[in-house]
Amino acid sequence: MFNGKNNMMNYITKKYYLQAGILIVMIVSIWACTSMDEGYKEFLKNGETSYTGKIDSLKVFSGKNRVKVKGLFISDPKITECRIYWNTGADSISVPVTRTENIDTLDVIIDGLPENIYSFEVRTLDAEGNKSVAVSEIGIVYGNRYQNSLYNRPEISSYTSATDPNHKLTIEFASMDVSLGPVATEIKYTDIDDVEQNVVVPIDSSSVVLENYNYLKPYISRTLFLPEPTSLDVFYSDFQTGDPVVKYLGNNAVPFKNSSRCCNGIGVWGVLDSPWITNDAAKNHYDGIDYYGGWASSDSGSFNLSSLSGGTPITNGKVYQTITLPPGTYKFKCTPKGLNGGLYSTYSIPNDFVYLAAAKGNTLPDSEAGILETDPSTLGFVRFDKSMSPDVFETTFTINNIETVSMGISATQGSNKFCPILSFSLEKM
């Protein structure tokens, strides 16, 4: 009997709690539904919101104080307007949109922007003024700060030759910081026909060879920059003037080349090859067929005016090169062979008049009796004498305009004299 009462009590208690739990759930559910309904009514109190289709594939292209905004209108034929906002909505533009049956494009330039990083927000609208959700994209506007950070690509070297028949100018470039966006170097130069040429060298090229370069006129160069690969605008560094090293003399060192050689091409004496000019007075060696002078087989081929080994004395012998030079100061020099059998152990003042000389015009003045020293065309000279023992003979001269200048040796010398020279050079100072 006791057990029956206990079981009954347990049953009644469980049933009570179950019913109470169900009642609580129902109350909560009714409250929740009432709250949601109230919120929904609040949300729709002004009617259901309608959205237009948003812009698709939005892109912003950077430029110099401007950007280009591009995108696609794909899905919504009701779009009639597109608005672009920036500066957190403080600035905006409106772009009319006329939809077609195809995919239509937004393509608009925004000018006059200060250099900065911007977030551009784009919304579409229909005729009712309904807006799309916003689509945002970052764009960078470049200006003077970026421009002022640019510099020219450094040059390792630039060189040309005044005697090169192809008039080539070679420029070798150093590498540079690619994070600034350098893409190429632009070079402007004047060719031998006095026509301006313009060459663009890609940034991945380490050198360039320009044809028909007029060495009398400098070239200028600047570097082109794109801050981003898709940038609307190219930025430029300032032009800088190139100053190439010009090799003014040709065939100017041992082994000197000869254009002809005595004794069927196997003899000691010969005539120097171009661009050297040798007058008849310097050709004082005769092999029974022709006359030779100015070149000797010694030292694998050296410059030599010699009155040894059957050579007669020389009067007003001249061996020289004629070159057109731009204004400037120049140093013309030669390297003699040396004391043992060298050039300055043979010449004596006052008997010999042998000069390293430079003069205006297409030839050197006569050397006889020192005429060269007072000739009005003479620009500079040094007279050889056995009392001298330098490693190099040199003379310096200045020209104020483009001039045709002849440089070389003008010699009047007696018997048993010789002039072995290993090299010549002309340097612009």
C-alpha positions in Angstrom: 0.0 0.0 0.0 2.8 2.3 0.9 4.6 1.6 -2.4 1.5 2.4 -4.4 1.0 5.8 -2.8 4.6 6.7 -3.5 4.4 5.7 -7.1 1.3 7.7 -7.6 2.9 10.8 -6.1 5.9 10.5 -8.4 3.6 10.3 -11.4 1.6 13.3 -10.4 4.8 15.4 -9.8 6.4 14.5 -13.2 3.2 15.3 -15.0 3.0 18.7 -13.3 6.5 19.7 -14.3 6.0 18.5 -17.9 2.9 20.6 -18.3 4.6 23.6 -16.7 7.5 23.2 -19.1 5.2 23.1 -22.1 3.4 26.2 -20.9 6.7 28.1 -20.6 7.8 27.2 -24.1 4.4 28.3 -25.5 4.7 31.7 -23.7 8.2 32.3 -25.0 7.2 31.4 -28.5 4.2 33.7 -28.5 6.4 36.5 -27.2 9.1 35.9 -29.8 6.6 35.8 -32.6 5.0 39.0 -31.4 8.5 40.7 -31.1 9.5 39.6 -34.6 6.3 40.8 -36.0 6.7 44.2 -34.4 10.3 44.4 -35.8 9.2 43.4 -39.2 6.4 46.0 -39.2 8.9 48.6 -38.1 11.3 47.6 -40.9 8.4 47.9 -43.5 6.7 50.9 -42.0 7.7 52.9 -45.1 7.1 50.1 -47.5 9.4 47.3 -48.9 12.9 48.6 -49.9 13.8 48.0 -53.6 17.5 47.7 -54.6 19.0 48.2 -58.1 21.7 45.9 -59.4 25.1 46.8 -58.2 28.1 47.6 -60.4 30.2 44.6 -61.4 34.0 44.2 -62.0 34.8 47.6 -60.5 38.4 48.8 -61.1 40.1 52.1 -60.3 43.2 53.0 -62.4 45.7 55.4 -61.0 47.1 58.5 -62.7 48.6 61.9 -62.3 46.1 63.9 -60.2 43.4 61.8 -61.7 41.9 58.3 -61.8 39.8 56.2 -64.2 36.9 54.3 -62.7 35.6 51.3 -64.8 32.9 48.7 -64.2 30.2 46.7 -65.9 26.4 47.0 -65.8 25.3 43.4 -66.2 22.0 42.5 -64.5 19.6 45.3 -64.0 17.9 47.0 -67.1 16.3 49.7 -64.8 19.6 51.5 -64.0 19.6 55.1 -65.2 22.4 56.6 -63.1 25.7 55.8 -61.4 27.2 57.8 -58.5 30.8 57.7 -57.5 31.7 58.9 -54.0 35.1 59.6 -52.3 36.5 61.4 -49.3 34.0 59.4 -47.2 31.2 60.7 -49.3 32.1 64.4 -49.2 32.8 64.4 -52.9 30.9 62.7 -55.7 30.0 62.7 -59.3 26.9 61.4 -61.1 27.2 59.5 -64.4 24.1 59.0 -66.6 23.5 55.4 -67.7 21.6 54.3 -70.8 21.1 50.5 -70.6 21.1 48.3 -73.7 20.4 44.7 -74.2 24.1 44.0 -73.9 26.6 44.4 -71.0 27.2 48.1 -70.6 30.4 49.8 -69.4 31.2 52.5 -66.8 34.3 54.3 -68.0 34.9 57.7 -66.4 37.9 60.0 -65.6 37.9 61.9 -62.3 40.4 64.9 -62.7 41.9 67.4 -60.3 42.5 65.1 -57.4 45.2 65.9 -54.8 47.9 63.2 -54.4 46.5 60.7 -51.9 45.0 57.2 -51.4 41.3 57.1 -51.9 38.4 54.7 -51.3 35.9 55.1 -54.1 32.3 53.9 -53.5 30.0 53.2 -56.4 26.2 52.9 -56.3 23.7 52.5 -59.2 20.2 54.1 -59.2 17.0 53.7 -61.1 14.5 56.3 -62.2 12.7 56.0 -58.8 15.9 56.9 -57.0 16.4 53.3 -55.6 20.1 52.7 -54.9 22.2 49.6 -55.1 24.4 48.4 -52.3 27.7 50.1 -52.4 30.8 48.6 -54.1 34.2 50.0 -53.0 37.6 50.0 -54.5 40.9 51.7 -53.5 42.7 54.0 -55.9 46.0 55.9 -55.6 46.5 59.4 -57.1 50.1 60.4 -57.8 51.4 63.9 -58.0 54.4 66.1 -57.2 55.6 64.0 -54.2 56.0 61.0 -56.5 57.4 63.1 -59.3 60.1 64.6 -57.0 61.2 61.2 -56.0 62.2 60.2 -59.5 65.8 60.2 -60.9 67.5 59.2 -64.1 68.9 55.8 -64.6 72.6 56.0 -63.9 75.0 55.4 -66.7 78.2 53.3 -66.2 79.8 54.6 -69.4 79.1 56.2 -72.8 81.7 56.3 -75.6 82.0 56.8 -79.3 84.8 57.2 -81.9 85.3 60.2 -84.2 86.9 57.9 -86.7 84.2 55.2 -86.7 82.6 55.0 -90.1 79.3 53.9 -88.5 79.4 56.7 -85.9 78.2 54.4 -83.1 77.5 55.6 -79.6 77.5 53.0 -76.9 75.8 53.6 -73.5 76.0 51.1 -70.7 73.5 51.5 -67.8 73.5 50.7 -64.1 70.6 49.0 -62.4 68.1 51.0 -60.4 65.4 50.5 -57.8 62.4 49.0 -59.7 60.0 49.8 -56.8 59.7 53.3 -58.1 58.3 52.0 -61.4 61.0 52.7 -64.0 60.1 51.2 -67.4 62.5 52.7 -69.9 65.1 55.4 -70.7 64.4 57.9 -73.5 67.4 59.2 -75.4 67.4 62.1 -77.8 70.5 62.7 -80.1 71.4 64.4 -83.3 72.6 62.2 -86.1 75.3 63.0 -88.7 72.6 64.4 -91.0 71.7 66.9 -88.3 68.3 65.2 -87.7 67.1 64.6 -84.1 66.6 61.0 -83.2 64.6 59.6 -80.4 65.2 56.1 -78.9 63.5 54.4 -76.0 65.5 51.7 -74.2 63.6 49.2 -72.0 64.6 49.1 -68.4 65.7 45.5 -68.7 68.3 46.4 -71.3 71.8 47.0 -69.8 73.1 48.9 -72.8 72.3 50.4 -76.2 74.2 51.2 -79.4 73.0 54.2 -81.3 73.8 54.5 -85.0 75.0 57.6 -86.8 75.7 59.6 -83.7 77.1 63.1 -84.2 79.7 63.4 -81.5 79.9 67.1 -81.9 76.5 67.5 -80.2 75.6 66.0 -76.8 72.8 63.7 -76.3 70.1 64.0 -73.6 68.2 61.3 -71.7 65.5 60.8 -69.1 63.8 57.9 -67.5 60.2 56.9 -67.8 58.2 55.7 -64.9 54.8 54.0 -64.3 54.0 53.9 -60.6 51.6 51.0 -61.4 51.6 48.7 -64.4 48.1 50.0 -65.4 48.8 53.7 -64.6 47.0 56.2 -66.9 50.1 58.5 -67.0 53.8 58.1 -67.6 56.0 60.2 -65.3 59.4 61.5 -66.4 62.6 62.4 -64.7 64.3 65.6 -65.8 66.5 65.4 -68.9 70.2 65.1 -68.2 73.0 65.8 -70.7 75.2 63.0 -71.7 79.0 63.5 -72.0 80.4 60.5 -73.8 84.1 59.7 -73.9 85.1 60.4 -77.5 88.0 58.5 -79.0 89.1 61.2 -81.4 92.1 59.4 -82.9 92.1 56.2 -84.9 95.0 53.7 -85.5 96.8 55.5 -82.7 98.9 52.9 -80.9 101.2 50.0 -81.4 100.6 47.9 -83.4 99.9 50.7 -85.9 98.3 49.5 -89.1 100.0 50.3 -92.5 98.3 50.8 -95.8 101.5 49.8 -97.7 104.9 48.4 -97.0 108.2 48.4 -98.9 110.0 45.5 -100.4 106.9 43.6 -101.5 105.3 43.9 -98.1 108.1 42.5 -96.0 110.4 45.5 -95.6 111.0 47.7 -92.5 109.3 50.9 -93.8 105.7 51.6 -94.7 102.9 54.2 -94.8 100.4 54.5 -92.0 96.9 53.5 -92.7 93.9 55.9 -92.3 92.9 58.1 -90.7 96.6 59.1 -90.9 97.6 61.5 -93.7 101.3 61.3 -94.8 102.7 63.9 -97.2 105.3 63.1 -99.8 108.1 64.8 -97.8 107.7 62.3 -95.0 108.1 59.4 -97.4 111.9 59.3 -97.5 112.5 55.6 -98.0 112.6 54.3 -101.6 112.7 50.6 -102.5 113.1 51.1 -106.3 109.3 51.0 -106.8 107.7 53.4 -104.4 108.3 55.7 -101.5 107.5 54.9 -97.8 107.7 56.6 -94.4 106.0 57.2 -91.1 105.6 53.5 -90.3 108.3 51.0 -89.1 108.1 47.3 -88.5 109.8 47.7 -85.1 107.7 47.1 -82.0 105.1 45.1 -84.1 104.5 48.3 -86.0 105.3 51.7 -84.7 105.0 55.3 -85.8 108.5 56.4 -87.0 109.9 59.2 -89.1 113.4 58.0 -89.7 116.4 59.1 -91.8 118.3 56.0 -90.9 118.9 52.9 -93.1 118.9 54.7 -96.4 116.4 57.3 -95.5 117.2 60.8 -96.6 116.9 63.9 -94.4 113.3 65.2 -94.1 112.2 68.7 -94.8 108.6 69.7 -93.8 107.5 66.1 -93.5 104.0 65.8 -92.0 102.1 62.8 -90.6 98.8 63.8 -89.0 95.1 63.2 -88.6 92.4 65.8 -89.3 89.4 65.9 -87.0 86.4 68.2 -86.4 86.3 69.1 -82.7 83.6 70.7 -80.5 84.5 73.7 -78.3 86.7 72.9 -75.3 90.2 72.5 -74.0 92.2 69.5 -75.2 95.4 67.7 -74.3 97.3 66.1 -77.3 100.1 63.8 -76.3 102.3 61.0 -77.5 104.4 58.3 -75.8 107.9 57.9 -77.2 109.7 54.6 -77.2 112.3 55.5 -74.6 115.9 56.5 -74.0 117.7 53.4 -75.5 117.3 54.2 -79.1 114.3 56.5 -78.3 113.2 59.6 -80.1 114.6 62.3 -77.7 118.2 60.9 -77.9 118.5 62.0 -81.5 117.0 65.4 -82.0 119.0 68.5 -81.2 118.2 72.2 -81.1 118.9 74.3 -83.2 119.5 71.8 -86.0 116.2 69.8 -85.9 112.7 71.2 -86.0 110.5 68.3 -85.0 107.1 69.0 -83.4 104.2 67.3 -81.8 101.6 69.9 -82.9 97.9 70.8 -83.3 96.7 73.4 -85.7 93.5 74.7 -87.2 92.7 73.5 -90.7 93.3 70.5 -92.9 97.1 70.2 -92.5 100.0 71.1 -90.1 102.2 74.2 -90.7 105.7 73.7 -92.1 108.3 72.9 -89.5 111.4 74.3 -91.3 113.2 77.0 -89.4 110.5 77.0 -86.7 107.8 78.4 -89.0 105.2 76.3 -87.1 105.8 78.1 -83.8 104.6 81.4 -85.1 102.1 80.3 -87.7 98.6 81.7 -86.9 96.9 78.4 -87.4 99.0 76.7 -84.7 97.1 75.8 -81.6 99.8 74.1 -79.5 103.1 72.4 -79.9 106.1 70.8 -78.2 109.5 70.7 -79.9 111.6 67.5 -79.5 115.2 67.8 -78.2 117.7 65.3 -76.9 117.9 67.2 -73.6 114.3 66.2 -72.9 113.5 62.9 -71.2 109.8 62.8 -70.4 107.7 59.7 -70.5 105.1 61.6 -72.5 105.2 64.6 -74.7 102.1 66.8 -74.6 100.6 70.1 -75.6 97.3 71.7 -74.5 95.1 73.9 -76.6 91.6 75.5 -76.4 89.1 76.2 -79.2 85.9 78.3 -78.7 83.9 77.0 -81.6 83.6 73.9 -83.6 86.9 73.6 -85.5 88.6 71.4 -88.0 91.9 70.5 -86.3 95.0 68.6 -87.6 97.2 66.8 -85.1 100.4 64.9 -85.5 104.1 65.3 -86.2 105.6 68.0 -88.4 109.4 67.4 -88.9 112.5 68.9 -90.5 115.4 66.6 -89.5 118.9 65.8 -90.6 120.6 62.5 -91.3 120.6 59.6 -88.8 117.6 60.8 -86.9 114.5 58.8 -86.0 111.2 59.3 -84.2 109.8 56.1 -82.7 106.4 56.7 -81.1 104.3 54.0 -79.4 101.0 55.8 -79.1 99.1 59.1 -79.5 96.0 60.4 -77.6 93.7 63.3 -77.5 91.7 64.0 -74.4 89.0 66.7 -73.8 89.7 68.2 -70.4 
